[in-house]
Amino acid sequence: MKTDIEFHRILFLTAKNPIFNAGHTALVGWLMGRWAMIERNDKTETLAHQGHVQIANAIEKGDPDAAEKAMNKHLSSSWAVWVRQIPKKP
């Protein structure tokens, strides 16, 4: 969990825009309150790690289109796990 948060924080910091860092801080605060509700297993952790690797590889190659595609894929797959498990408000 800590490395996941740090990975995304570093990406936000590279933009050198304090709004992104503030947004990340707010999102992490929201996530931490819900993370305990989410089943995290080898499959979800591997999926998240693979997403991070794809994003990092695209950045390393200097390919912003591939980085955007990898980030969208990563966030979509992660959100799919979350949306299935977070209890809905009555």
N, C-alpha and C positions, 0 to 999 in steps of 0.2 A: 504494500500500500504506500509506504513512504517513497519508494523509488518511482512508483507511478506518478505520485504527486510532484516529485522533484523533476521528473522528465518533462511534464507539461509546464512547470514553472520556468524551467530553463528556456523552453520555446517562447513563452510569453516575454521573458526578459530580453531575448535577442531583438525584439522589436523596439526596445528602448522607449516604450510608451507606458507611462504610469497607469493609464486607464486599463491596459491589459493586465498588469500586475494586480490592480485592485479587483478586477473581474475574476481573476484566478483565485485570489484570496477569498472572495465572497463565495465562489463556487465550491471551493474546498470546504469552507465552513458548512455549506448546505450538505455536501456529500458525506462529511464525517458523521453527521447525525443520522444518516441513512445507511452507511456502509455496513453496519452490523446486521442490517436486515437482508443483505444480499448474500446469497450463497456463492462463495468463491471456491472454486475447485481447480484441479489441474487443467481442465479444459478451458475454463474462463481465464485463468492466469496465463496459459500458453497463448491463447488468442490475443490477450492484451500485449504480451511480450512480443509476439510476432508483428503486431501492429506498430509497436514502438521501433522495432528493427527496420521495418519497411520505411517508416517516416525518416529515421536517422540516415538510412542509406540514400534516400532521395536527396536529403539536405546535403549530405557529404558529396554527392555527385553534382550538386548545384542545379538540380532539376526542380524548380518550384511547382511545375504542373504535376509531377509525380508525387511530390511531397503533399500537395493539396489533395490529390486523389487518395493517397495512403492515409492521410489524417481523416478525411471524410469516411473512408471505409472503417477505420479504427473506431471513430466516434459512433458511427451507426451500429456497428456490431456490439460495442459496449452498451449503448443505449438500449438495444434490444434485450440484453440481459437484465438491465435495470427495470425497464418498463414492465416486464413479465413478473417481477418480484416485489416491487414497492407497493405496499397497500394503498389502495385508492381512498381518498377522503369520502366519508359518507355524504 
